[in-house]
Amino acid sequence: MLTTLRNAFKIKDIRKRLFFTFLMLIVVRIGSQLPVPGVDPEVFKKLFGNAGDSLNFFNAITGGSFERMSIFALSITPYITSSIIIQLLTISFPKLEEIQRDGEEGRKKLTQITRVVTVVLSVMESLAMAIGFGRSGYLTQFNALTVIMLVAALTAGSTVLMWIGERITENGVGNGISIVLVINIVSRLPQDVTSLFNQFIKGQTIARGILIGVIIAAIIIAIVVMVVVLQCAERKIPVQYSKKLSGAGRASYSSAGSSYIPLKVNTGGVIPVIFAQSLMQTPVIVAALAGKNGGTGIGYTILNMLSENHWFDRQHWIYSVGAAVYVALIIAFAYFYTSITFNPLEIADNMKKSGGFVPGIRPGKPTSDYLNSVLNSIILIGAIGLTIVSVVPIALNGLSGASVSFGGTSIIIIVGVVVETLKQIESQMMVRNYKGFLSE
């Protein structure tokens, strides 16, 4: 990794791209500190203090912007949601599917549609927040002008982040939207490290403090290594291609080479985890913002089951039922997301048209069935890996009483983005005959 980055800085074009990316990320962090007009920071500070750990994950992906109610409070979540919606609609509507197949021109049209949907979602979310906060007394003044200013500021902030992400993709390195998400998560690391230090190491003897620090570091490293393996692991399906030759009045075939179809073990990436976490955390976040995050009764019991902050509590194991539901949702979403993004039948048809076949498998439907069976097996392996990475940090938080926003989901996002960004830098360096760490 260090070798790749060191060699990358020797290339003027890549150095400029890295510098541009760095400047854009500085803009993101500055914007995360600018409060929106019409809000009282002290009121929101008290609100989030009363909400406890219920908003940890949302604070992590927004880089603390939501807690400070800055102009970037919505972060890039509207854009991510918009992208997922368009991806799902592309499968359902033939018109969008036709646009997707139009190559570069179709990609530009879908990007423009995604931008429009992002703005619409930003307006809807910011309007709901403005009205909800106003009715709860969280705004300095609850009137039309304050609501308009708040909606305009939050929508503009989300749109600017979308623009910054696209500019990074175009003029910087890596996927800009993903890098913006990562810098938000990383910005919370100092606070999480301080929290762990104060809770487990501070006040201990030197020997005991060092031992605890080593154990914590070992756990984090083990999770990171597992995520790297999960992100990079793939099943390669061999494919043979035949070349048609004509001679002596008849057709014959000869070998024209071989290739393979790479099927990633973690086919859905972090999307299944985000889907599952968002589905379970939304009621908890709404209740926390409404001040309904405490009390007794069946309603509060259900909310505690949905909140990961109450799982693996040794005094209330009943709440850990939510962890079982969480695991089931991750596995279900892993299969669902892969089914809409990977079409074995289409791949089998394309292989047949180009003269390709899997050795020992007949072209067409048998190839599709074979790919589908292999895919179902590796999806389960990937989903189990995702579950372990996601649940272990939550379990450690619950059993130890720790309170950190940095968990398995954050690690998956960071590692995935770093690996893909380094691969992109590596490919640009390979063009210039540089050797990086991926080829060593």
C-alpha positions in Angstrom: 0.0 0.0 0.0 2.7 2.5 1.0 4.8 1.5 -2.0 1.8 2.2 -4.3 1.1 5.6 -2.8 4.8 6.5 -2.9 5.1 5.6 -6.6 1.8 7.3 -7.3 3.2 10.6 -6.1 6.0 10.3 -8.6 3.5 10.6 -11.5 2.4 14.1 -12.1 -1.2 13.3 -13.3 -1.9 11.0 -10.4 -0.3 13.4 -7.9 -2.7 16.2 -9.2 -5.7 13.8 -8.8 -4.7 12.9 -5.3 -4.2 16.6 -4.4 -7.6 17.5 -5.9 -9.3 14.7 -3.9 -7.6 16.0 -0.7 -8.8 19.6 -1.3 -12.4 18.4 -1.9 -12.4 16.4 1.3 -11.2 19.5 3.2 -14.2 21.3 1.8 -16.5 18.4 3.0 -15.1 18.7 6.5 -15.4 22.5 6.6 -19.0 22.3 5.5 -19.7 19.7 8.2 -18.9 22.4 10.8 -21.2 25.1 9.4 -24.6 25.2 11.2 -27.8 25.7 9.2 -29.8 28.9 9.9 -32.7 28.8 12.3 -31.5 26.2 14.7 -30.2 26.4 18.3 -27.0 24.3 18.6 -27.4 24.0 22.3 -30.9 22.5 21.9 -29.6 19.9 19.4 -26.7 19.1 21.7 -29.1 18.4 24.5 -31.4 16.4 22.2 -28.6 14.1 21.1 -27.4 13.7 24.6 -30.8 12.5 25.7 -31.0 10.2 22.6 -28.0 8.3 23.9 -26.4 5.9 21.4 -29.5 5.6 19.2 -28.0 7.9 16.5 -24.5 6.5 16.5 -24.7 4.9 13.1 -26.3 8.0 11.5 -23.7 10.2 13.1 -21.0 8.0 11.7 -22.1 8.1 8.1 -22.7 11.9 8.3 -19.4 12.5 10.0 -21.2 14.1 13.0 -22.9 16.7 10.7 -26.4 15.6 11.8 -25.5 16.0 15.5 -24.2 19.5 14.8 -27.1 20.1 12.4 -24.7 21.5 9.8 -25.5 22.3 6.2 -24.2 18.7 5.3 -26.6 17.1 7.9 -28.2 15.0 5.2 -24.8 13.9 4.0 -24.9 11.8 0.8 -27.6 9.5 2.0 -30.2 11.0 -0.4 -27.9 10.2 -3.3 -27.3 6.7 -2.1 -31.0 6.1 -1.7 -31.7 7.6 -5.1 -29.1 5.3 -6.7 -30.6 2.3 -5.1 -34.1 3.3 -6.2 -33.0 3.9 -9.8 -31.2 0.5 -9.8 -34.3 -1.2 -8.6 -36.6 0.6 -11.1 -34.2 -0.3 -13.9 -35.0 -3.9 -13.3 -38.8 -3.3 -13.1 -39.3 -0.9 -16.0 -38.3 -1.9 -19.6 -37.9 1.8 -20.6 -35.2 2.4 -18.0 -33.6 -0.9 -18.9 -33.3 0.2 -22.5 -31.7 3.5 -21.4 -29.2 1.5 -19.4 -28.2 -0.6 -22.4 -27.5 2.5 -24.5 -23.9 2.5 -23.3 -22.3 5.8 -22.3 -25.2 7.9 -23.5 -27.6 5.8 -21.4 -25.3 6.0 -18.4 -25.4 9.8 -18.6 -29.2 9.8 -18.8 -29.5 7.6 -15.7 -27.0 9.8 -13.9 -29.2 12.8 -14.6 -32.3 11.0 -13.4 -30.5 10.0 -10.2 -29.5 13.6 -9.6 -33.1 14.8 -10.0 -34.4 12.1 -7.6 -31.6 13.0 -5.2 -32.8 16.6 -5.0 -36.4 15.6 -4.6 -35.5 13.2 -1.8 -33.4 15.9 -0.1 -36.3 18.4 -0.2 -38.7 15.8 1.2 -36.3 14.8 4.0 -35.3 18.3 4.9 -39.0 19.5 4.9 -40.0 16.6 7.2 -37.1 17.4 9.5 -37.9 21.2 9.5 -41.6 20.6 10.4 -40.8 17.9 12.9 -38.1 20.0 14.6 -40.3 23.1 14.6 -43.3 21.4 16.2 -40.9 19.9 18.9 -39.5 23.4 19.7 -36.0 22.7 18.4 -35.9 25.8 16.1 -35.3 29.4 17.1 -38.5 30.3 15.4 -41.1 28.1 13.8 -42.5 30.0 10.8 -42.5 29.7 7.0 -39.3 31.7 6.5 -37.3 29.5 9.0 -38.6 26.3 7.4 -37.8 27.6 3.9 -34.2 28.5 5.0 -33.7 25.2 6.7 -35.0 23.2 3.7 -32.9 25.3 1.2 -29.7 24.9 3.3 -30.0 21.2 3.8 -31.0 20.5 0.2 -28.2 22.7 -1.0 -25.7 20.9 1.3 -26.8 17.5 0.0 -26.6 18.6 -3.6 -23.1 20.1 -3.1 -21.9 16.8 -1.6 -23.3 15.0 -4.6 -21.4 17.5 -6.9 -18.2 17.1 -4.9 -18.5 13.3 -5.2 -18.9 13.4 -9.0 -16.0 15.9 -9.3 -13.8 13.5 -7.3 -14.8 10.6 -9.6 -14.0 12.7 -12.7 -10.9 14.6 -11.6 -9.7 12.8 -8.5 -9.1 9.1 -7.6 -11.7 6.4 -6.8 -15.4 6.7 -6.5 -16.2 10.2 -5.2 -19.4 9.3 -3.4 -17.8 6.4 -1.6 -14.8 8.5 -0.6 -17.0 11.2 0.8 -18.8 8.6 2.9 -15.5 7.1 4.1 -14.1 10.5 5.2 -17.2 11.1 7.2 -16.8 7.8 9.0 -13.0 8.3 9.5 -13.7 11.7 11.0 -15.4 10.0 13.9 -12.4 7.7 14.7 -10.7 10.1 17.1 -13.8 10.4 19.2 -14.3 6.6 19.2 -10.6 6.0 20.2 -11.0 8.6 23.0 -14.1 6.8 24.2 -12.4 3.4 24.3 -9.4 4.9 26.1 -11.5 6.6 28.8 -13.6 3.5 29.3 -11.1 0.7 29.3 -7.5 2.0 29.7 -7.7 5.3 31.6 -7.0 4.7 35.3 -5.5 1.2 34.8 -2.0 0.2 35.7 0.5 0.6 32.8 0.8 -3.2 32.3 -3.0 -3.7 32.4 -3.6 -0.7 30.1 -1.1 -2.0 27.5 -2.7 -5.5 27.6 -6.2 -4.1 27.1 -4.9 -1.8 24.3 -3.3 -4.8 22.6 -6.5 -6.9 22.9 -8.6 -4.1 21.4 -6.1 -3.6 18.5 -6.0 -7.3 17.9 -9.8 -7.5 17.6 -9.9 -4.6 15.2 -7.0 -6.0 13.1 -8.7 -9.4 12.9 -12.0 -7.8 11.7 -10.2 -5.7 9.1 -8.3 -8.8 7.8 -11.6 -10.7 7.6 -13.2 -7.8 5.7 -10.2 -7.7 3.2 -10.6 -11.4 2.6 -14.3 -11.1 2.2 -14.0 -8.1 -0.2 -11.3 -9.7 -2.4 -12.5 -13.3 -2.4 -14.1 -14.5 -5.7 -15.0 -17.7 -7.4 -13.7 -18.0 -10.9 -15.9 -19.9 -13.4 -13.7 -21.0 -16.3 -15.0 -20.2 -19.8 -13.7 -21.7 -23.1 -14.2 -19.9 -26.4 -14.3 -21.6 -29.8 -13.5 -20.2 -33.2 -15.6 -21.2 -36.2 -13.5 -22.3 -39.2 -14.8 -23.2 -42.7 -13.1 -25.6 -45.0 -13.8 -28.4 -47.5 -17.5 -27.4 -47.6 -18.1 -27.9 -43.9 -17.8 -26.0 -40.7 -15.5 -27.0 -37.9 -14.3 -25.5 -34.6 -11.0 -24.9 -32.9 -10.0 -23.5 -29.5 -9.7 -19.7 -29.5 -8.7 -19.2 -25.9 -10.1 -19.2 -22.4 -11.2 -16.8 -19.8 -13.3 -16.8 -16.6 -16.3 -15.2 -15.0 -15.3 -13.7 -11.6 -18.1 -14.1 -9.0 -17.4 -12.2 -5.9 -18.1 -14.0 -2.6 -19.5 -10.7 -1.2 -21.6 -10.0 -4.2 -23.7 -7.3 -2.5 -20.9 -5.5 -0.8 -22.1 -3.5 2.2 -25.6 -2.9 0.7 -27.3 -5.8 2.5 -26.0 -4.5 5.9 -27.0 -0.9 5.1 -30.5 -2.1 4.0 -30.9 -4.2 7.2 -29.6 -1.5 9.5 -31.6 1.2 7.9 -34.8 -0.8 8.1 -34.3 -1.6 11.8 -32.9 1.8 12.9 -35.4 4.1 11.2 -38.1 3.6 13.9 -35.5 4.0 16.6 -34.2 7.3 15.1 -37.7 8.7 14.7 -38.5 7.8 18.3 -35.3 9.3 19.6 -35.9 12.6 17.8 -39.4 12.6 19.1 -38.1 12.1 22.7 -39.7 8.7 23.0 -36.6 6.7 23.6 -37.3 5.7 27.2 -40.0 4.2 29.3 -41.8 0.9 29.8 -44.3 -1.2 27.9 -44.4 -3.3 24.8 -43.7 -0.4 22.5 -40.4 0.5 24.2 -39.5 -3.2 24.4 -39.9 -3.5 20.6 -37.8 -0.3 20.1 -35.1 -1.7 22.3 -35.1 -4.9 20.2 -34.7 -2.9 17.1 -31.8 -0.8 18.5 -28.4 -2.5 18.3 -27.3 -0.5 21.3 -29.4 -2.8 23.5 -28.3 -6.1 22.0 -26.2 -8.5 24.0 -27.1 -6.6 27.2 -26.4 -9.2 30.0 -29.2 -7.8 32.1 -31.8 -7.8 29.3 -31.1 -10.7 26.9 -34.7 -10.5 25.5 -33.5 -7.4 23.5 -31.0 -9.6 21.6 -33.9 -11.1 19.7 -33.4 -8.1 17.4 -29.9 -9.4 16.6 -31.4 -12.6 15.2 -33.8 -10.5 13.1 -30.8 -8.4 11.9 -28.9 -11.5 10.8 -31.9 -12.8 8.9 -32.4 -9.5 7.2 -28.7 -9.4 6.1 -28.9 -12.8 4.5 -32.3 -12.1 2.9 -31.1 -8.7 1.5 -27.8 -10.4 0.2 -29.9 -12.8 -1.9 -32.3 -10.1 -3.0 -29.7 -7.5 -4.0 -27.7 -10.1 -5.9 -30.8 -11.3 -7.7 -31.5 -7.8 -9.2 -27.9 -7.0 -10.1 -26.7 -10.4 -11.5 -28.6 -12.2 -14.2 -27.2 -15.7 -14.9 -29.6 -16.3 -17.9 -28.4 -13.1 -19.6 -24.7 -14.0 -19.0 -25.3 -17.6 -20.3 -27.0 -16.2 -23.5 -24.2 -13.8 -24.1 -21.7 -16.6 -23.7 -23.6 -18.7 -26.2 -23.7 -15.9 -28.7 -20.0 -15.4 -28.5 -19.1 -19.0 -28.7 -18.2 -19.4 -25.0 -19.1 -22.3 -22.7 -18.2 -23.6 -19.3 -16.2 -26.9 -19.6 -18.5 -29.8 -18.9 -21.7 -27.7 -19.0 -23.9 -27.4 -22.1 -24.5 -23.8 -23.3 -27.8 -22.0 -22.7 -30.2 -23.0 -19.9 -27.8 -25.6 -18.3 -25.1 -22.9 -18.0 -27.6 -20.5 -16.4 -28.7 -23.2 -13.9 -25.0 -23.9 -13.1 -24.2 -20.3 -12.6 -27.2 -19.8 -10.4 -26.3 -22.8 -8.2 -22.8 -21.6 -7.7 -24.0 -18.1 -7.1 -26.4 -19.2 -4.4 -23.6 -21.1 -2.6 -21.2 -18.2 -2.5 -23.9 -15.7 -1.6 -24.6 -17.7 1.6 -20.8 -17.7 2.4 -20.6 -13.9 1.8 -23.7 -13.3 3.8 -22.4 -15.3 6.7 -19.1 -13.4 6.5 -21.0 -10.0 6.5 -23.0 -11.2 9.5 -19.9 -12.1 11.5 -18.2 -8.8 10.7 -21.3 -6.8 11.5 -22.5 -8.6 14.6 -19.1 -9.1 16.4 -18.5 -5.4 17.1 -22.1 -5.0 18.2 -21.7 -8.0 20.5 -18.5 -6.6 22.0 -20.1 -3.2 22.5 -23.1 -4.8 24.3 -21.1 -7.2 26.5 -18.4 -4.6 27.4 -20.7 -1.6 27.7 -18.6 0.3 25.1 -20.2 3.2 23.2 -18.5 3.7 19.8 -20.0 4.5 16.4 -17.2 2.6 14.6 -18.5 -0.9 13.9 -18.5 -3.7 11.3 -20.4 -1.7 8.8 -17.9 1.2 9.0 -15.0 -1.2 8.5 -16.6 -2.9 5.5 -17.2 0.5 3.9 -13.7 1.8 4.6 -11.9 -1.4 3.5 -14.0 -1.8 0.4 -13.4 1.8 -0.7 -9.7 1.7 0.1 -9.2 -1.5 -1.8 -11.1 -0.3 -4.9 -9.3 3.1 -4.8 -5.9 1.4 -4.6 -6.8 -0.8 -7.5 -7.7 2.2 -9.6 -4.5 3.9 -8.7 -2.6 0.7 -9.5 -4.3 0.4 -12.9 -3.3 3.9 -13.8 0.3 3.2 -12.7 0.4 0.0 -14.7 -0.3 2.0 -17.9 2.8 4.0 -17.1 4.8 0.8 -16.4 4.9 1.2 -12.6 4.8 -1.8 -10.4 2.6 -1.5 -7.3 1.9 -3.6 -4.3 -1.0 -5.6 -6.0 1.4 -7.1 -8.5 4.2 -7.9 -6.0 
